[in-house]
Amino acid sequence: MTNVGLARLQFGGTLLYHFLFVPLTIGLGLLIAILETFYYRSHNDVYRKAMQFWMKIYLVNFAVGVVTGIIQEFQFGTNWADFSRFVGDVFGAPLAIETLMAFFLESTFLGVWIFGWEKLSPKVHLFAIWMVALGSAMSAFWILAANSFMQEPVGFVFRHGRTEMVNFFAVLANPQLWLEFPHTLFGAIATGSIFMAAVSSYHLIRHTNDEVFEPSFRIAMIGALIGSVSVFILGHEQAQHLIVAQPMKMAASEALWHTSPIHAPWTIVGTIDTKTHSDPFVLQIPYLLSILAYNRLSGRVTGLLELNHLYQLRYGPGNYMPPIVWTFWAFRTMIFAGTTMMLIAIIGAYLTIKGKRPRWLLVLMEWTLILPYLSNTAGWVMTEVGRQPWAVFGLLRTPDGVSPTVSVSELWTTVIGYGILYLSIAAAAVYLFLLIIHQGPSQEQGQESEDESSKHGYLLHGHESLRHAKLPAQYDDMH
């Protein structure tokens, strides 16, 4: 494998691994804020127990996400030095703001929330968790602002062989960003909600802590409905934008070698022959591709070979087609997983609103946990692989962005090293997740009555919840 292939493998692997944790951080943080809002308004101790249980999972997930995210940024300077030089003047601003504003906002108020039970009023403590949720969402916004420039470059000029930002607000107004960010945000809400519903279902099936997990399940099912339906709608808008901004990616997602007929069918499944540029077998739905692309029954979608010829005239000789098989199946995995998740969420939310909770729904929600992770991962594969061979669409090809001085042997060393490290982190994270889920909420609670709890606010209960959350020993010493 070449240094380009290894650099792509390493960055793609760390990106996908990191993104397993990001949606849960965003979605679960919002749900915990909602739980504390209910607690603040009702003084019902059940909501306090619930939010403190979910916060233990949140902290593990947050820690792993931070560690894996830091490694990615180092790769810009090590494996992708030429890419960093080319886009650094544009990337620098959103990534710096993400660190200095969004991440610091999230991490600072997370500390305030954890250690502020005895020191803050209920209103300020509630404000802290909403700032955590806001910080995680804003972190995604600024990272996607940088990523959107790779997909659809705006607000720059060329100087000295590199891009330089001339209009910061054009970067923020990038149409790709305003489709990508809400799609990612609602995908995270769906992920956090289905995770909460799946874990709640595990306990409700076994009738352990029903009083805690019943409200969690209800809130999660509503969140799953809102998140999954919104993702479906926004995904449709993104597909239509691709027709204009990245038509090659759209053609690759369909394995559409030649321009479609005026009434374009959508391929459900098919076989792809990249050597003969044909699809020997396809199962299609008539008119659906035209509807996806233009919201009407008629409309051609330009094919891969025609677009490749057009790009050769525009950018020079070369092959501008992305990996077709990966893009085609990533798109279908995303669609099938997302649609199935949405249908389950609609049924589950309907039954929940009706006050019904059959056992089969709880079992189904346990297995549904895999769907948002499949959909999120496949979506990123399509987004990034489908953009190839461009690192920055229309401006910089991926092979031109790698570090020229990093050898194949050095890349193999770091790929293997990161692989071992990430497997170890994954094993530790899964172990902690399963341990926390199996243990459930802390059974030992403060001895105050709910009247006393209402009178004294969060003080004693907050201290007790932290002590029983089994945080590191030094936290106990601080109290």
N, C-alpha and C positions, 0 to 999 in steps of 0.2 A: 504494500500500500504506500502511496506517495505521501509527502508531508502535507499536501493539501487535503487528501482524504483523511489522514489521521487528525489534523487540526479540526476538520469538520466533525469527525466522529467524537472527539473529545468535547468540543463546545456543544454539539447537539445532545450528547449524553448528559452532560452536566445541566444543560438547560431543561431537558425533559424531567430529569430527576428533581431539580429545584422546583419545577412547576407542579409537581405532585403535592407540594405543601402550600404553595401560594394561595390557590383558591379556597382551601379550608381555612387558612388564616383570615382571609377577608370575610368569607361567609359566616364562619363561626363567631368571629368578633362581633359582627352585626347582631347575630341571634342572642349572644350573651348580653349585649346592650339592651335588647328588647326585653329579655328576662329581668334585668335589673330595673327597667322602667316599670314593669308590672309590680315588682317588689316595692319600689318606691311609692307607687300609687296605692297599693293594697295592704302593704305590711304583712303579706302572707309569707310565712316562713318557708313554704314549699319552693317559692321562686328563688329564695336565697340559697337553699340547698342545691337547686338545679344549676344556678349560674356558677356556683363554686365548683361543682363537679365538672362542668364543661370547661371551666377555666383551666383546670389541671391538664386536660387534653390540649387546650389551646397553647399552653406554655411549652409543652413538648414539641408541638408542631411548629410554633414560632421559632424555637431555638434551632431546630433542624433547618428550617427555611433560611434563617440568617446565615448559618455556617455555609450552606451550599450556595447561597447567593454571592457571598464574598469571593469565593473561588472563581466564579464566572468573570467578575470584573478584572481579576488578575490576568485572565487569559487574553483580554484585549491588548495588554502590553507585552505579553510574552509570545503567544502564538499568532496574534493578528496585529502586529505592529504597523504594517503598511495600511491596513484598514483604519487603525486608530489615527494615523497621521492624516488620512484622507478625510475622515468625518469628525475628527476631534473637536474642531471649532464649532460644530453643530451639536454633537453629542454632549459636549462638556456641560452646557447650561442645564438641560433637563435632568441629566444624571446627577449633577451637583445639587440641584434643587431637591431631587428625590431623597438624597442623603441628608442634606442640611435641614430640610423642612419636614418632609413626609415621614421618613424613617425616625428622625429624632422626636417628632411629635408622637408617633406611635409608641416608641420604646420608652420615652419619658413618662407619658401618661399611663403606660402599663405598669411601670414602677410605682407611680402615685396610687394606682388602683390597688395593687397588691399590698402595699405597706400603709395605705391610708385609711384602713377601716377604723382605727382608734383615734385618728387625728383629724378627719374631715367630716363635715356635715354630710348627711345623705344626699343633698342636692349636688354638692361638689363632687362627691364620690361617683354619682351617676354621670356627671359631666365628664369625668375622667375616662370612663369606659366608652362613652360616645366619641371622645377624642381618639381613643385607640382605634375604633372602627373607622373613623374619618381618615386617620393617618395611614392605615393599611390600604384604603381605597385610593388615596392621593398618591401613595407610593406606586401603585399600579398605573395610575394616570401618567406620571412623569416617565416611567420606564417605557410605556407604550407610545409616548410622544417621541422618544428616541427611535423605537422600533418602526413607527409609522414613517419616519424619514427614510428608512431603508426600503420601505414598500412604495412610497410615493414622495420623492424628494421635493420640498418646497422651501421658500424663504432663504435661498442661498445664492452665492455667486462663486465662480471659479477664480482662485488666485493662487499662483505659484503651484499649480498642479493639485490643488486640494479644494475642498468645499469650505466656504466661510459663511457664517450666518449673517444676513443683512436685515432680516425681519423676524424677530422672535415671535411676534404675534401671528405671522403666517404659519410658523411651525405649530403653534397651538391651535390654529384654525384648520389644520390639515384635515380634509374630509375622511381620510383613512383613520385618523385618530378617533374621530367622533362616531365611527362605526365600530372600531376595534375595542375602544374602552368600555362602552356600555355592554357590548357583547361579552367581554371578559368579566365585567362586574356582575352581571346577572348570572353568568356561568358559575361564578364563585358563590353567589347566593344559593343557587341550585345545589352546588356541591356541599356547602355547609349544612343546608337544610336536609338533604338526603342522608348525610353522615349522621346528623342528630336523630333523624327518624329511624335509621337502621340500628343505632345503638339503643335507642329507646325501645324499639321493637324487641331487641334481645332481652331486655329486662322485663318488658310487659308479658312476653311469652312465658317467662319463668316466674312471674308475679313477685319480683324483687323490687322494692321501692316504687310501687305503682303510683303513689301519691306524687313522687318527684317526676317520673317519666311520662305520666299522662299529659301534663301541660307542655312538656318539651315536645312530645309527639304531635300535639295539636298545632303548636306554633311552627314546627318543622314542616308539616304537611302543607300549610298555607305558604310558607316560604318556598317550598319545592314547586308548588303550582306557579307562583309569581315568577320565580327564577327560570324555570324550564320553558314556560310559554314565551317569556320575553326573549330568551335566547333563540328560540325558534323564529320569532318575528325579525329580530335583529340580524340573524344569520341570513335570512332571505334578502334583507337590504344589502348586506355585505356582498352576497353573490351578484347582485345587480351592479354594484360598484365595480366589481372585478371586471365586468365586461368592458368598462371604460378604462380603468386604471391598469389592470394586468390581464389582458385578454388571454395571454399565453397560459397563465395559471388556470383560468377557467376552462380552456380547451384541454389542458392536461388532466384536470379533475374528471373530465368526461372521456378521456382517451379518444378525443375527437380529431382524427387525423386530417380529415377534409371538412370544409365548411358544410354545415348542416343544411338540410332542406328548409324551406320557409316555415314549415310546421315542425319544429325540432323536437324529437322525442328525448326523454331522459332515460339513461341506462341504469337499471337496477343493479344488475351484475353482468359480468362479461369476462371473456378471456382476451388478453392483450398480446399481440406479437409485435415487439419493437423492431424486429429485423425487417419484416415485410410491411410495417406501418399499416397494420390491419387489426381488426377485432373479429376473430373467427366465429365467436358466439356472443350474442348479446341478448339480454332480456330487457325490454324497454317499455316505457309508458308513453303513449303518443301525446304530443303537444306539451309535455310537462317542462322540458328544457326551455322552450319559448316563454312559458309562464314564469319560470324561475328567473329568466334573464330580463324579461320586459313587461311582465304582468299582462300579457296578452297571448292569444293562441297562435300568433304568427310572429316570426322574427328569427333571422339566421344568426348562428353563432360561428364565428370564424374558426377554421381548423388549424391544427398545429403546423402542418406543412406550409400553408399559406402565410401564417404569421411568421414562421421561421424565415421564409423568403423576404418578407417585408422587413424583418429585423436585420437581415444581412445587408439590405440596401441602406438601412438607417445607421447601423453600428459597425458594419464591416463583416468580412467572412467569418463563419463559425457556426456552431450548433447552439441555438438559443432555447432548445427544448429542455425542460426539467426532467428529472426521473419520473417517467409516466406511470409506471406500476405503483410506486410509492404514493404519488399524488392521488391517483385514481382510487386506491383502496383506503387511504387515509380519509378522503372525503366521504366515502360510503360508511366507514366505521363511525365517523363523527355524526353523519345523518341518522344512521340506524340506531346508534346508542342514544343520541339526543331525542329522537322521536319516541323511542320506547320509554325513556325516562319521563318525557312529557305526558304520555298517555297514562302511565302509572301514577304520576303526580295528580293528574286530573281526577282519576278514579278515587285515589286515596283522599284527596282534599274534599271531594264530594261526600264520601262516606263519613269523614271526620266532621264536616259541617252538620251532617244529619245525625250526629251523635252515635255513629256505629263504628265499631272497631273489630271486625271479624279476625279470627286467627290467621286465615289465609293471607290477609293484607299485611299482617305483621311479618309473616314468613317471607312474603314477597318483598317487603321493604328491606329486609336483611340482605337479600340477594341483589337488590337494586343498587346497593352501595358501589358496585363495580362500574356502573354505567357513567356517572359523571367523570370518573377518572379516565375511562376509555374515550369519552367524547372530548374532554379537554386535551388529552395527549394527542389524539388524532387531529384535532383542530390545529395544534401548533405544528405538527408534522406537515400538514397541508400548507399552512401559511409560510413556513420557512423553506421546506423542500420545493414547494411549488414556485418559489421565487427564483430558483437557480436557473441559469448559472450566475445570477447577480447577487453580490453582497449588498450593493445599493442599486436599486432597479434603474437601469438605463445609464448608470454612471460608472460603476466599479464592478468588475467581474470578481467572483469569489477567489479564483487562483491568484489574482493580483493583490489580494488583501492579506495574505499570509506573511509571517515573518521569514525573511530570506535566510537568516542565520541560524534558525532552529532546525536541527537535523532530525532525520527519521528516527534514529536511535533515541534521541532525547524525547521525542514525542511518544514513542512506544513506552518509555520509562514512566512518563507522567500519565499516560492512558491507563497503564496497568496499576500504577500507584493510586490514582483517583478511583479506579474500579474497586480495588480492595478497601480503600477508605470509605467509599460510599456504601459498599455492601455491609461494612461494620456499622456505619451510622444507621442504615436501614434496619439491621437486625436489632439494634438498641432501641430505635424508635418504635418498631412493631412490638417489641417486648413491653415497653412502657405503655403503649396504647392498650394492649391486651390486659396488662395488669390493672390499669386504672379502670377500664371498662368492666372487668370481672369484679373488682372490689366494689364498684358503684359509689354512691355518695357516702360520706363519712356517717357512721351510725351514731357516733357520740356527738351530741350537740350541747350547747349551753343550757343551763338550767333555768334561765329566765323564761317566764311565760311570754306569750305574744304581746300581752299588754305592756310588759316591761320592755320588750323589744321595741315596741312602738314609741315608748317613752324615751328610751335611751338611744334611739337611732341604730346605727350599725356597729356601735362600739364593741361590746363584748362578743357578739356573734362574729364580727369580722376577725377578731383575734383568734377565736376558737376555730374558725374555718381554716385559717392559715396553718394553725398547729396541726390539724388533722389532715391537711392536704399532703403531708409527707414531703415537704420541700426540704432542700438541703439543710443540714444541721446548723450552719451559721446563721440562717434566718431565725431559727428559734433563739439563738444566743442574742440576736439583736433585740428581741422582745424581752 
